[in-house]
Amino acid sequence: MTEYEKMVQGLVYDPLDDEIMREQSMYQERLWEFNQLKPADHEKKQAYMKEVFAACGEGCYIELPFRANWGGAHLHLGSHVYANSNLTLVDDGHIYVGDRVMFGPNVTIATANHPLEADMRAKGLQINKDVYIGDNAWIAAGVIIVPGVRIGKNAVIGVGSVVTKDIPDNVLAVGNPCCVIKELAQK
């Protein structure tokens, strides 16, 4: 099994494998070009998102700069997603974002993780865990979401939170580590 196949299957793999590095470099080049676009280049921005992202619904908008290990190639956006500036994705694994999700500035979503065993880390090995964000969630400024987390629909994650475990639907959650503090009424 190749290192790329291990990566895709969520197994421990070497992210510095030649095949992986070649493919990732291609996306990094395209991402650099995307980040050079002017604010008024709406059509070019849309074209990038539709061509590079794993999925991109209608009416999505990303304020630049945008950072992603794979240029967003493993990002699945629903429709009408808004991301403020400096959205950073460690998108070695997949990130699934529902419809009408909003991201504040300086949000980081990581899918890549490293083994706890020091000898495996010394070899530079990695494992990816996908992240899921439900419809109509609001991820406020400066939030960090770690690998493998699921955030429920209509959830609000407060400013500066570090989300280390799943967050259910219809709640306000804040803090480090992020904890539910209130259920939100749905109308």
ROGU-386845 format. One line per 4 residues: their letters; for each residue x, y, z of N, C-alpha, C. Coordinates in pm, whole numbers. Layout:
<pts>
A> X/Y/Z/X/Y/Z/X/Y/Z  ...;
</pts>
This chain:
<pts>
MTEY> 85/-118/0/0/0/0/90/124/0  58/222/-85/139/344/-91/109/435/28  198/528/52/176/625/160/51/710/130  30/743/3/-89/820/-35/-216/741/-4;
EKMV> -217/611/-34/-333/527/-3/-357/520/148  -249/513/225/-263/515/371/-324/646/418  -278/757/359/-330/889/395/-480/895/371  -522/853/254/-663/859/215/-749/769/304;
QGLV> -694/658/349/-769/563/432/-764/594/582  -697/704/619/-692/742/759/-597/658/843  -495/602/779/-395/523/849/-270/606/876  -184/560/963/-58/628/988/24/624/859;
YDPL> 80/739/821/153/748/694/264/852/705  350/854/603/460/949/594/417/1065/504  390/1184/561/344/1296/479/453/1354/388  578/1312/407/687/1361/322/718/1267/206;
DDEI> 632/1169/186/645/1077/73/647/1158/-58  730/1115/-153/746/1188/-279/615/1208/-354  533/1103/-364/405/1114/-435/314/1217/-368  308/1214/-236/225/1309/-161/278/1450/-180;
MREQ> 407/1468/-169/467/1602/-181/445/1660/-321  455/1578/-425/431/1628/-561/289/1679/-577  193/1600/-531/52/1641/-545/22/1763/-459  70/1762/-337/44/1874/-247/107/2003/-301;
SMYQ> 224/1994/-360/291/2112/-416/208/2178/-525  142/2097/-606/56/2151/-711/-56/2237/-651  -117/2187/-543/-224/2263/-478/-169/2388/-410  -50/2380/-356/10/2497/-292/37/2609/-394;
ERLW> 80/2571/-513/101/2671/-619/-29/2741/-655  -135/2663/-670/-266/2721/-704/-317/2809/-591  -295/2767/-467/-338/2846/-352/-265/2980/-348  -137/2979/-379/-62/3105/-381/-126/3201/-482;
EFNQ> -161/3151/-599/-227/3235/-700/-362/3286/-651  -439/3201/-585/-569/3240/-530/-553/3356/-432  -452/3348/-346/-430/3453/-247/-380/3584/-306  -341/3585/-433/-298/3708/-499/-415/3782/-564;
LKPA> -534/3721/-564/-649/3785/-628/-690/3912/-555  -744/4005/-631/-794/4131/-576/-933/4108/-516  -973/4194/-422/-1106/4178/-362/-1220/4174/-464  -1205/4245/-575/-1311/4250/-676/-1311/4131/-772;
DHEK> -1214/4040/-759/-1204/3924/-850/-1299/3811/-810  -1427/3843/-798/-1526/3746/-750/-1534/3622/-838  -1534/3641/-969/-1547/3526/-1060/-1426/3433/-1051  -1306/3490/-1039/-1186/3408/-1027/-1184/3333/-893;
KQAY> -1232/3397/-788/-1240/3331/-658/-1336/3212/-665  -1452/3235/-725/-1551/3128/-739/-1495/3013/-823  -1424/3047/-929/-1367/2944/-1017/-1269/2857/-940  -1182/2920/-858/-1086/2843/-778/-1160/2747/-685;
MKEV> -1259/2799/-613/-1330/2716/-515/-1400/2599/-583  -1460/2622/-698/-1531/2516/-770/-1434/2414/-829  -1316/2459/-873/-1219/2369/-936/-1135/2291/-835  -1098/2355/-724/-1002/2293/-632/-1070/2223/-514;
FAAC> -1171/2284/-455/-1232/2225/-337/-1298/2092/-374  -1303/2002/-278/-1368/1872/-300/-1515/1892/-334  -1577/1994/-273/-1716/2031/-304/-1734/2177/-263  -1812/2249/-340/-1840/2389/-306/-1979/2423/-357;
GEGC> -2071/2446/-264/-2208/2482/-298/-2217/2624/-351  -2338/2669/-368/-2363/2803/-422/-2344/2910/-314  -2302/3028/-358/-2297/3144/-270/-2192/3140/-161  -2084/3068/-180/-1977/3063/-79/-1879/3179/-102;
YIEL> -1825/3230/8/-1733/3343/-1/-1623/3327/103  -1500/3346/60/-1384/3339/150/-1305/3468/138  -1287/3537/251/-1200/3654/256/-1056/3605/252  -974/3670/174/-833/3632/166/-753/3707/272;
PFRA> -643/3653/322/-581/3529/278/-650/3406/336  -630/3296/264/-682/3164/298/-564/3069/299  -551/2988/402/-439/2896/414/-491/2753/420  -428/2662/347/-469/2522/351/-354/2435/300;
NWGG> -320/2332/375/-211/2243/335/-229/2187/195  -354/2157/160/-387/2100/29/-468/2198/-54  -459/2326/-24/-527/2429/-102/-678/2423/-94  -730/2339/-6/-874/2320/4/-923/2197/-72;
AHLH> -831/2118/-126/-870/2001/-206/-949/1898/-126  -938/1902/6/-1012/1808/90/-1123/1880/168  -1161/1997/120/-1265/2078/184/-1397/2059/110  -1502/2027/184/-1637/2007/128/-1726/2116/187;
LGSH> -1758/2218/108/-1844/2327/154/-1986/2308/106  -2081/2331/195/-2221/2337/155/-2244/2469/84  -2367/2516/85/-2401/2643/20/-2403/2758/120  -2372/2876/70/-2379/3002/147/-2291/2999/271;
VYAN> -2170/2947/255/-2071/2946/362/-1989/3074/351  -1966/3141/465/-1883/3262/468/-1765/3237/560  -1646/3268/511/-1525/3257/592/-1452/3390/591  -1431/3446/708/-1356/3570/721/-1207/3541/697;
SNLT> -1127/3646/701/-985/3634/665/-908/3542/758  -802/3485/702/-708/3398/773/-768/3266/819  -864/3214/743/-909/3078/770/-792/2987/736  -752/2903/833/-640/2812/815/-689/2670/829;
LVDD> -665/2591/724/-707/2451/724/-586/2361/713  -572/2271/807/-476/2163/794/-559/2050/733  -578/2060/601/-674/1975/531/-608/1852/470  -521/1789/544/-464/1661/501/-574/1555/500;
GHIY> -664/1563/596/-787/1484/598/-899/1570/544  -1021/1519/548/-1135/1593/491/-1204/1679/597  -1254/1793/551/-1331/1884/634/-1465/1903/565  -1573/1868/637/-1709/1876/583/-1782/1990/653;
VGDR> -1828/2087/575/-1894/2206/629/-2033/2214/569  -2135/2224/653/-2273/2229/607/-2310/2363/545  -2437/2380/518/-2490/2503/460/-2496/2615/564  -2478/2738/516/-2494/2862/595/-2404/2865/719;
VMFG> -2286/2810/709/-2189/2815/819/-2109/2944/806  -2080/3007/920/-2000/3129/922/-1874/3106/1007  -1761/3154/953/-1633/3147/1024/-1585/3289/1049  -1550/3321/1172/-1488/3448/1203/-1344/3449/1155;
PNVT> -1275/3562/1174/-1135/3568/1133/-1046/3478/1220  -937/3433/1160/-832/3359/1232/-879/3226/1292  -967/3157/1221/-1011/3024/1264/-914/2920/1206  -881/2819/1286/-796/2709/1242/-872/2578/1259;
IATA> -873/2498/1152/-932/2363/1158/-823/2265/1118  -791/2173/1208/-685/2076/1182/-743/1937/1170  -698/1863/1069/-734/1722/1057/-614/1632/1082  -495/1687/1072/-372/1608/1087/-333/1598/1234;
NHPL> -288/1480/1269/-243/1455/1405/-115/1373/1397  -38/1375/1502/86/1298/1506/75/1196/1619  139/1081/1604/132/976/1706/185/1024/1841  132/966/1947/182/997/2081/318/934/2106;
EADM> 348/825/2037/474/756/2056/589/837/1997  687/868/2079/798/955/2038/875/900/1918  895/768/1913/972/712/1802/898/727/1669  766/721/1672/687/741/1549/688/889/1507;
RAKG> 680/977/1608/688/1121/1578/823/1157/1520  928/1094/1572/1064/1122/1523/1078/1086/1376  997/991/1329/997/953/1188/909/1047/1104  841/1142/1172/756/1238/1100/622/1183/1057;
LQIN> 579/1073/1117/454/1009/1075/333/1090/1119  223/1066/1052/103/1146/1072/-19/1056/1053  -131/1097/1112/-261/1032/1090/-366/1142/1084  -464/1125/997/-566/1228/978/-701/1181/1029;
KDVY> -776/1274/1087/-912/1248/1132/-1000/1361/1078  -1103/1324/1005/-1191/1422/941/-1265/1506/1045  -1303/1627/1005/-1380/1720/1088/-1513/1747/1019  -1620/1756/1098/-1754/1780/1046/-1816/1900/1119;
IGDN> -1874/1992/1041/-1941/2109/1097/-2081/2115/1037  -2183/2114/1122/-2322/2107/1077/-2376/2238/1022  -2490/2226/955/-2557/2342/896/-2577/2454/999  -2562/2576/951/-2595/2697/1026/-2512/2716/1153;
AWIA> -2396/2653/1160/-2307/2675/1274/-2235/2808/1256  -2198/2868/1368/-2118/2991/1367/-1993/2961/1449  -1879/2970/1382/-1749/2948/1445/-1685/3086/1458  -1679/3140/1578/-1636/3279/1599/-1484/3294/1586;
AGVI> -1440/3417/1595/-1299/3454/1573/-1205/3375/1663  -1092/3332/1603/-984/3272/1678/-1009/3132/1730  -1112/3065/1682/-1142/2929/1727/-1043/2831/1664  -1006/2729/1742/-923/2618/1694/-1006/2490/1708;
IVPG> -1014/2414/1600/-1087/2287/1599/-986/2177/1570  -978/2079/1659/-878/1973/1648/-930/1855/1565  -841/1765/1524/-880/1651/1440/-990/1565/1501  -1082/1521/1414/-1184/1425/1453/-1308/1482/1518;
VRIG> -1318/1614/1531/-1430/1676/1601/-1552/1689/1509  -1671/1678/1569/-1798/1704/1502/-1868/1817/1577  -1908/1918/1502/-1982/2031/1559/-2123/2025/1501  -2223/2026/1588/-2361/2008/1547/-2421/2128/1474;
KNAV> -2536/2103/1415/-2606/2209/1342/-2654/2316/1441  -2652/2439/1395/-2695/2557/1471/-2608/2586/1592  -2497/2517/1608/-2409/2541/1723/-2333/2672/1703  -2306/2739/1814/-2224/2860/1815/-2102/2829/1901;
IGVG> -1983/2851/1843/-1858/2829/1915/-1799/2967/1943  -1785/3002/2071/-1743/3135/2112/-1599/3168/2080  -1572/3296/2078/-1441/3352/2042/-1329/3284/2120  -1223/3245/2047/-1102/3192/2108/-1112/3052/2165;
SVVT> -1222/2983/2140/-1241/2849/2195/-1148/2748/2128  -1115/2642/2201/-1039/2530/2148/-1130/2408/2158  -1178/2362/2042/-1276/2255/2037/-1201/2121/2029  -1206/2046/2140/-1132/1920/2150/-1223/1798/2153;
KDIP> -1354/1820/2159/-1450/1709/2160/-1576/1752/2085  -1661/1656/2052/-1782/1683/1976/-1873/1781/2051  -1939/1866/1972/-2034/1965/2024/-2170/1932/1963  -2276/1919/2046/-2406/1880/1992/-2476/1994/1916;
DNVL> -2589/1963/1858/-2672/2061/1788/-2726/2165/1887  -2751/2285/1836/-2831/2387/1905/-2776/2429/2041  -2644/2451/2049/-2585/2494/2176/-2486/2608/2154  -2460/2682/2261/-2350/2776/2268/-2241/2708/2348;
AVGN> -2122/2702/2291/-2009/2637/2358/-1889/2731/2351  -1815/2741/2462/-1701/2832/2468/-1592/2772/2555  -1473/2828/2543/-1365/2798/2636/-1255/2710/2580  -1156/2685/2669/-1043/2600/2638/-1022/2506/2757;
PCCV> -1068/2382/2744/-1134/2324/2628/-1277/2373/2616  -1328/2372/2494/-1462/2421/2464/-1568/2332/2530  -1660/2396/2603/-1766/2324/2674/-1899/2391/2645  -2006/2313/2644/-2140/2366/2626/-2177/2446/2751;
IKEL> -2227/2569/2730/-2271/2650/2843/-2420/2682/2838  -2480/2658/2719/-2622/2695/2708/-2684/2627/2587  -2807/2578/2603/-2882/2531/2488/-2947/2652/2422  -2954/2648/2290/-3012/2757/2214/-3151/2721/2167;
AQK> -3245/2811/2191/-3383/2788/2146/-3388/2797/1994  -3465/2709/1934/-3479/2709/1787/-3620/2755/1752  -3628/2847/1658/-3758/2902/1615/-3788/2858/1475;
</pts>
